């Protein structure tokens, strides 16, 4: 089995769920005000915000203290009764701000079935290139963590009808308004392994050997894989199947879900300026256009008509430039957000093309992974919120 049920930890009755849930840690990475506002709203209340390290703070130099605070919160929530164990998997109904509903199933996946290298025969594949230098911080945090909370989303085909049917089953375990304009979230717990087996079978039916591709959270999933590789070297093989570190919590979503829009992930480049704009204009070519904005001035860059090729060419050009020039590349969701960040920080904004979700599975099968940060699913506020937790030790 690729999917399985688990002993999930959910807040006890009386915990303010609107303060408990928090957006994925890799969102609003250039917007400290978002995270500061969320921190003020949560205050001393139990929250998954205390179980994660938002990436906006990675450069602050206080990673050790933040990690220690996270571990302490994990221990505290388990010891003081904040969290209660419930066996099964959770079917979630996320109502976005636009009124559309995204359906998913939160379960655990076997990390032995997942691979993030470009060419492989795994049944769970990465869709984008994994940035190796982003893994050590995640690995280090997970190595000592008692719990995991997950923003990983896996995409499948043919599963939405099954999810719709499951919305009528099981026990309702939460139903609340999300903070920070996130919409509404409802979850139902179902303790029936056969229901997950049906979801897995439907996903495999489309491509036989490939069941799921990673939509969000690939670096977190890759870090989980690396930690499991370490753990399995320290325990007998007879204990591998039962070891909680072998599994990672994910939400399964149908790629055809009508609420699921693919959005571009833009580049915010600090340090390049007009020289970098001129470099890109010289290096790039094609019949389509991508917009670069620096100092209030817009420049159209010629790029290939195929969006995947265009993204690859832009990213390769930036990587080449970075070999000799001290630039810093950030990845920003949303046209307005990247333009505001560029103006605020005196940086270059590159508005990237958007990949259509049709054909993503076929592309992954035929050509392996896309360039890193090629697409995002929906806007930042609609990203997965942490809600469930699970012991990994």
C-alpha positions as CSV (number, residue, x, y, z in Angstrom):
1,X,0.0,0.0,0.0
2,X,1.2,3.5,-0.8
3,X,-1.5,5.1,1.4
4,X,-2.4,4.1,4.9
5,X,-4.4,5.4,7.9
6,X,-2.5,6.7,11.0
7,X,-2.9,7.8,14.5
8,X,-3.6,11.5,14.0
9,X,-3.3,14.1,16.7
10,X,-6.1,16.6,16.7
11,X,-6.9,19.5,19.2
12,X,-9.1,18.6,22.1
13,X,-12.5,20.1,22.4
14,X,-12.3,23.7,23.5
15,X,-9.1,24.6,21.5
16,X,-9.7,27.6,19.3
17,X,-9.3,26.0,15.9
18,X,-9.1,29.4,14.1
19,X,-5.9,30.0,16.1
20,X,-4.7,26.4,15.9
21,X,-4.4,26.2,12.1
22,X,-1.7,28.1,10.2
23,X,-0.8,28.5,6.6
24,X,2.1,26.5,5.0
25,X,5.5,27.7,6.1
26,X,6.8,28.4,2.6
27,X,4.2,31.1,1.9
28,X,4.6,34.9,2.2
29,X,8.3,34.5,2.3
30,X,8.8,38.2,1.5
31,X,6.0,39.4,3.7
32,X,7.1,39.5,7.4
33,X,4.0,41.6,8.2
34,X,1.8,38.6,7.4
35,X,3.6,36.3,9.9
36,X,3.9,39.1,12.5
37,X,0.1,39.7,12.3
38,X,-0.6,35.9,12.6
39,X,1.8,35.7,15.6
40,X,0.0,38.5,17.4
41,X,-3.4,37.0,16.6
42,X,-2.4,33.5,18.0
43,X,-0.7,34.9,21.1
44,X,-0.3,32.2,23.8
45,X,-3.1,30.0,22.4
46,X,-2.2,26.5,21.1
47,X,-1.3,26.7,17.5
48,X,0.5,24.9,14.7
49,X,2.3,28.1,14.2
50,X,4.4,27.0,17.2
51,X,5.2,23.7,15.4
52,X,6.7,25.1,12.3
53,X,9.5,27.4,11.1
54,X,8.1,30.0,8.6
55,X,10.7,30.4,5.9
56,X,10.5,34.2,6.2
57,X,12.6,33.9,9.4
58,X,15.3,31.6,8.0
59,X,17.8,34.4,7.5
60,X,17.4,35.8,11.0
61,X,20.3,33.8,12.5
62,X,18.2,32.5,15.4
63,X,17.4,29.1,14.0
64,X,18.6,27.1,17.0
65,X,16.4,29.0,19.4
66,X,13.4,28.7,17.1
67,X,14.0,25.0,16.7
68,X,14.2,24.5,20.5
69,X,10.9,26.4,20.9
70,X,9.3,24.2,18.3
71,X,10.5,21.0,20.0
72,X,9.3,22.3,23.4
73,X,5.8,23.1,22.0
74,X,5.5,19.6,20.5
75,X,6.3,18.1,23.9
76,X,4.0,20.5,25.7
77,X,1.0,19.9,23.4
78,X,1.4,16.1,23.8
79,X,1.8,16.3,27.6
80,X,-0.9,18.8,28.5
81,X,-3.8,17.3,26.7
82,X,-3.9,19.8,23.9
83,X,-3.8,17.0,21.3
84,X,-5.8,13.8,21.3
85,X,-5.2,10.7,19.2
86,X,-7.7,9.6,16.6
87,X,-7.1,6.7,14.2
88,X,-8.0,6.8,10.5
89,X,-7.7,9.3,7.7
90,X,-9.3,12.7,7.3
91,X,-11.5,13.8,4.4
92,X,-11.2,17.6,4.1
93,X,-13.5,20.2,2.5
94,X,-11.7,23.5,2.0
95,X,-13.9,26.4,1.0
96,X,-11.7,29.0,-0.5
97,X,-12.5,32.8,-0.4
98,X,-13.9,32.6,-4.0
99,X,-16.5,30.1,-2.8
100,X,-15.1,27.1,-4.5
101,X,-14.5,23.9,-2.6
102,X,-11.3,21.8,-2.7
103,X,-11.7,18.2,-1.5
104,X,-8.8,16.1,-0.2
105,X,-7.9,13.1,1.9
106,X,-5.2,13.4,4.6
107,X,-3.4,10.2,5.1
108,X,0.2,8.9,5.3
109,X,2.3,7.8,2.4
110,X,5.1,5.2,2.4
111,X,8.4,7.1,1.7
112,X,9.7,4.0,0.1
113,X,7.3,4.7,-2.7
114,X,8.5,8.3,-3.3
115,X,11.5,9.7,-5.2
116,X,12.6,13.2,-6.1
117,X,15.4,12.5,-8.6
118,X,14.6,13.4,-12.2
119,X,14.4,9.9,-13.7
120,X,12.9,7.1,-11.6
121,X,10.2,4.5,-11.5
122,X,8.6,5.5,-8.2
123,X,4.9,5.6,-7.7
124,X,5.1,9.0,-6.1
125,X,7.2,11.5,-8.1
126,X,8.3,15.1,-7.7
127,X,7.1,17.4,-10.4
128,X,9.7,20.1,-10.0
129,X,13.5,20.0,-9.4
130,X,14.4,19.7,-5.8
131,X,16.8,22.4,-4.6
132,X,19.3,20.4,-2.6
133,X,20.5,23.3,-0.6
134,X,17.0,23.8,0.8
135,X,17.0,20.3,2.4
136,X,19.5,20.5,5.3
137,X,17.5,22.9,7.4
138,X,14.4,20.8,7.0
139,X,16.3,17.6,7.7
140,X,17.8,19.1,10.8
141,X,14.5,20.2,12.1
142,X,12.7,16.9,11.4
143,X,15.6,14.7,12.9
144,X,14.7,15.8,16.4
145,X,11.0,16.5,16.0
146,X,8.5,14.5,18.0
147,X,5.6,15.5,15.7
148,X,5.0,16.4,12.1
149,X,2.4,18.8,10.7
150,X,2.2,18.8,7.0
151,X,1.5,21.2,4.1
152,X,2.3,18.5,1.5
153,X,-0.3,18.0,-1.3
154,X,-0.1,15.1,-3.7
155,X,-2.1,15.2,-7.0
156,X,-3.9,12.2,-8.4
157,X,-6.4,11.5,-11.2
158,X,-9.8,9.9,-10.9
159,X,-10.2,10.3,-7.2
160,X,-12.6,13.3,-6.7
161,X,-15.8,11.1,-7.0
162,X,-14.6,9.0,-4.2
163,X,-13.8,12.0,-2.1
164,X,-17.2,13.4,-2.7
165,X,-18.8,10.2,-1.5
166,X,-16.7,10.1,1.7
167,X,-17.9,13.6,2.7
168,X,-21.0,11.8,3.9
169,X,-19.2,9.3,6.1
170,X,-17.2,9.2,9.3
171,X,-17.0,11.6,12.3
172,X,-16.8,15.4,11.9
173,X,-13.6,16.4,13.7
174,X,-13.4,20.1,12.9
175,X,-15.5,22.7,11.1
176,X,-14.2,26.3,11.4
177,X,-13.2,29.6,9.8
178,X,-9.5,29.8,9.0
179,X,-7.5,32.8,10.0
180,X,-5.8,35.4,7.8
181,X,-8.4,35.2,5.0
182,X,-7.9,31.5,4.5
183,X,-11.6,30.5,4.0
184,X,-13.3,27.6,5.8
185,X,-12.1,24.1,6.7
186,X,-14.2,21.0,7.5
187,X,-12.7,17.5,8.3
188,X,-14.3,14.1,8.7
189,X,-12.4,11.2,10.2
190,X,-12.8,7.8,8.5
191,X,-11.3,4.7,10.0
192,X,-11.5,2.3,7.0
193,X,-8.4,1.2,5.2
194,X,-10.4,-0.1,2.3
195,X,-11.6,3.4,1.5
196,X,-7.9,4.5,1.1
197,X,-7.2,1.4,-1.0
198,X,-10.0,2.5,-3.4
199,X,-8.5,6.0,-3.7
200,X,-5.0,4.5,-4.4
201,X,-6.4,2.0,-7.0
202,X,-8.3,4.8,-8.8
203,X,-5.1,6.9,-8.9
204,X,-3.0,4.0,-10.2
205,X,-5.6,3.2,-12.9
206,X,-4.7,6.3,-14.9
207,X,-1.0,5.7,-15.3
208,X,-0.5,2.1,-14.0
209,X,2.9,2.7,-12.3
210,X,2.5,6.3,-11.3
211,X,-0.1,7.1,-8.7
212,X,0.7,10.6,-7.3
213,X,2.8,13.6,-8.2
214,X,3.8,16.3,-5.7
215,X,1.8,19.5,-6.0
216,X,3.1,21.3,-2.9
217,X,5.7,20.6,-0.2
218,X,8.2,18.6,-2.2
219,X,11.1,19.8,-0.2
220,X,9.4,18.8,3.0
221,X,8.7,15.4,1.6
222,X,12.3,15.1,0.3
223,X,13.5,16.0,3.8
224,X,11.3,13.3,5.3
225,X,12.7,10.8,2.8
226,X,16.3,11.7,3.8
227,X,15.5,11.4,7.5
228,X,13.9,8.0,6.9
229,X,17.1,6.9,5.1
230,X,19.1,7.7,8.2
231,X,16.6,6.1,10.6
232,X,16.4,2.8,8.7
233,X,20.2,2.4,9.1
234,X,19.8,2.3,12.9
235,X,17.0,-0.2,13.3
236,X,16.5,-3.9,12.2
237,X,14.8,-4.4,8.9
238,X,12.0,-6.3,10.8
239,X,11.0,-2.9,12.3
240,X,11.0,-0.8,9.1
241,X,7.3,-1.3,8.3
242,X,6.1,-0.2,11.8
243,X,8.5,2.7,12.2
244,X,6.6,6.0,12.1
245,X,9.6,7.8,10.4
246,X,9.0,5.7,7.3
247,X,5.8,7.6,6.6
248,X,4.8,11.2,5.9
249,X,1.5,12.9,6.2
250,X,0.1,14.3,3.0
251,X,-3.2,15.5,1.5
252,X,-4.4,13.8,-1.7
253,X,-6.2,16.1,-4.1
254,X,-7.6,15.4,-7.6
255,X,-5.7,17.4,-10.2
256,X,-9.0,18.0,-12.0
257,X,-10.6,19.5,-8.9
258,X,-12.4,22.6,-10.2
259,X,-11.0,24.8,-7.4
260,X,-7.4,23.9,-8.2
261,X,-5.8,26.6,-10.4
262,X,-2.2,26.5,-11.4
263,X,-0.5,29.8,-10.8
264,X,3.0,30.9,-11.8
265,X,5.7,31.4,-9.2
266,X,7.6,34.6,-9.9
267,X,11.2,35.5,-9.4
268,X,12.3,38.3,-7.1
269,X,16.0,39.0,-7.8
270,X,18.0,41.1,-5.4
271,X,21.3,42.5,-6.6
272,X,21.0,42.3,-10.4
273,X,19.2,45.5,-11.5
274,X,19.5,46.9,-15.0
275,X,22.6,44.8,-15.8
276,X,20.7,41.6,-15.2
277,X,17.7,42.8,-17.3
278,X,20.1,43.5,-20.2
279,X,21.7,40.1,-19.7
280,X,18.4,38.3,-19.8
281,X,17.2,40.3,-22.8
282,X,20.4,39.1,-24.6
283,X,20.3,35.5,-23.5
284,X,16.6,34.7,-23.9
285,X,14.8,34.2,-27.2
286,X,11.4,33.0,-28.5
287,X,8.0,34.1,-29.8
288,X,6.4,34.6,-26.4
289,X,7.0,37.3,-23.9
290,X,7.7,37.5,-20.1
291,X,7.7,40.8,-18.2
292,X,10.7,42.0,-16.1
293,X,10.1,45.1,-13.9
294,X,12.9,47.0,-12.2
295,X,12.8,50.5,-10.8
296,X,9.3,51.0,-12.2
297,X,10.4,50.2,-15.7
298,X,8.9,47.3,-17.6
299,X,11.0,45.2,-20.1
300,X,9.6,42.5,-22.3
301,X,11.8,39.4,-22.5
302,X,11.5,37.0,-25.5
303,X,10.9,33.5,-24.3
304,X,9.8,30.2,-25.9
305,X,6.1,29.7,-26.5
306,X,6.1,26.4,-24.5
307,X,5.7,27.5,-20.9
308,X,7.8,24.8,-19.5
309,X,10.7,25.6,-21.8
310,X,10.3,29.3,-21.1
311,X,10.5,28.7,-17.3
312,X,13.5,26.5,-17.8
313,X,15.3,29.1,-20.0
314,X,14.7,31.9,-17.6
315,X,15.8,29.9,-14.6
316,X,18.9,28.6,-16.4
317,X,19.8,32.2,-17.4
318,X,19.5,33.3,-13.8
319,X,21.5,30.4,-12.5
320,X,24.3,31.2,-15.0
321,X,24.3,34.9,-14.1
322,X,24.5,33.9,-10.4
323,X,27.7,32.0,-10.9
324,X,29.6,35.2,-11.4
325,X,27.4,37.9,-9.8
326,X,26.1,38.1,-6.2
327,X,22.4,37.9,-6.7
328,X,19.7,36.4,-4.4
329,X,16.7,34.8,-6.0
330,X,13.4,34.5,-4.1
331,X,10.3,32.8,-5.3
332,X,7.1,34.8,-4.8
333,X,3.4,33.9,-5.3
334,X,1.1,36.5,-6.9
335,X,1.6,39.3,-9.4
336,X,0.8,42.0,-6.9
337,X,3.0,40.5,-4.2
338,X,6.1,40.3,-6.4
339,X,5.7,43.8,-7.8
340,X,5.2,45.3,-4.3
341,X,8.2,43.4,-3.0
342,X,10.4,44.6,-5.9
343,X,9.4,48.2,-5.3
344,X,9.8,47.9,-1.6
345,X,13.3,46.2,-1.8
346,X,14.6,47.8,-4.9
347,X,14.7,44.4,-6.6
348,X,14.0,43.0,-10.0
349,X,10.6,41.2,-10.5
350,X,10.3,38.6,-13.3
351,X,6.7,37.6,-14.0
352,X,6.9,34.0,-15.0
353,X,4.7,32.1,-17.5
354,X,2.0,29.7,-16.2
355,X,1.9,26.0,-16.8
356,X,-1.5,24.4,-17.6
357,X,-2.3,21.5,-15.3
358,X,-3.5,19.4,-18.2
359,X,-0.7,17.0,-19.2
360,X,1.3,17.4,-16.0
361,X,1.3,13.6,-15.4
362,X,2.3,12.8,-18.9
363,X,5.1,15.4,-18.7
364,X,6.4,13.9,-15.5
365,X,6.3,10.4,-17.0
366,X,8.0,11.4,-20.3
367,X,10.6,14.0,-19.2
368,X,10.9,13.9,-15.4
369,X,10.9,17.0,-13.3
370,X,10.1,20.5,-14.3
371,X,12.5,23.4,-13.3
372,X,12.3,24.2,-9.6
373,X,9.4,26.4,-8.6
374,X,7.7,26.1,-11.9
375,X,4.1,26.5,-10.7
376,X,2.0,26.9,-7.6
377,X,-1.5,25.6,-7.0
378,X,-3.8,28.5,-6.3
379,X,-2.9,31.7,-4.6
380,X,-1.0,32.0,-1.3
381,X,-4.1,32.4,0.9
382,X,-5.6,29.2,-0.5
383,X,-2.6,27.0,0.4
384,X,-3.0,24.1,2.8
385,X,-3.2,25.0,6.4
386,X,-1.6,22.8,9.1
387,X,-4.3,21.2,11.2
388,X,-3.5,17.5,11.9
389,X,-0.3,16.4,13.6
390,X,1.3,13.0,13.9
391,X,4.0,11.5,16.1
392,X,7.1,10.5,14.0
393,X,9.1,9.1,17.0
